[in-house]
């Protein structure tokens, strides 16, 4: 998100333009939990995707050219709930990585 336009809730990242070179141009990164991300990827892979750079973070990439405004509104509402619920649980939020299985 460094140098990118970003939406924040009380200082915590909600969404930002995906500027990592692995992301497609015109993509928005939106914070969601891993289960919701998995569901979005399965339901609409033409709209939602993730790259290796983002795979361990609770974030989904959105092709803005493929999403309807009502879908984006619902996604940002879900992101807001995710970010604010994390803050209530822990007192703060971070972009916590998913733990890799040991083996």
N, C-alpha and C positions, 0 to 999 in steps of 0.2 A: 504494500500500500504506500510505500515511500514515494512521495512525489505524485501520487495519484489522488484524484478526487475520491473522497470517502464520506460515507454517512456513519455517524457515531451516535451512540446512546450513552449519555453521561460519561463520555470519554472512551467508551468501548466500541470497537469496530462492529458495525452492522453489515455494511456492504461497501465495496469499492470497485473502481474500474480495475480489471485484471491486467496488470502491466508486465507480468513475468513473461519472458520470451516464449514460454511453453503454451501460453493462452492465445486463443485466436483473437484477432483484432475485433473490437466491438463486443467484448465479453465483460460481464459484471460478475464479481465474486460476492457471494452472499453466504453469511454464516447460518448454518443449519446443523442439527445434530446428525450423526453418522447414519442413523436409521432412516431419517427423512431423506437424506442425500441418496441413499441406496434406492429408496422408493422412487424418487424423482428420476434417477438415471435409468431405472427399469421401465418407468412409465413413458418417458418422453426423451429418448436419447438424441433426438434431433434438436432439442432445446437445451438440455442440461448435459454437462460433461464434467470431467475432472482430469487433470493431468498428473503426472508423477510428482510435480512440484507441490501440488495441493492435496494429494491423496491422504496424507497423515493429519490434515487439519480439518476441523468441522466447517467445511466450506464447499459450496457447489458453484461451478461456473455456469453462467447463463448466456446463451447467444441472444443478445437483445433483439436481433432481427427476426427471431423465431418465437418470441413470447408475446402473448396478448397482454394488454394493460391490466386487465382484471387478474390474470395469473400472476403478474409481477406484484401487484398490490397484495395478493394473498401470500406470496412468498416473502415479501418484506415484513408483513404482519407476523408470519411464523418466525422470521429471523429476530424480530423485536422481542417476541415472547421467549425465544431461546436465549438471547443475550441477557435479558432482564431476569429470567429465572435463574440463570447461572450466578448472577450477581447476588440474588437473594440467598442462594444456597451457600455460597462461599464467602460472601462479603466483597468479592472482586471477581473479575473475569480475566481470562487470558486465552490466547489462541492455543489451547492445550492440544498437543499432538496425540494421536492415537498410538497406543503402545504396540510395538511390533511383537509378534509372538516369538518367544525364544525357542531355539531348537537346533 
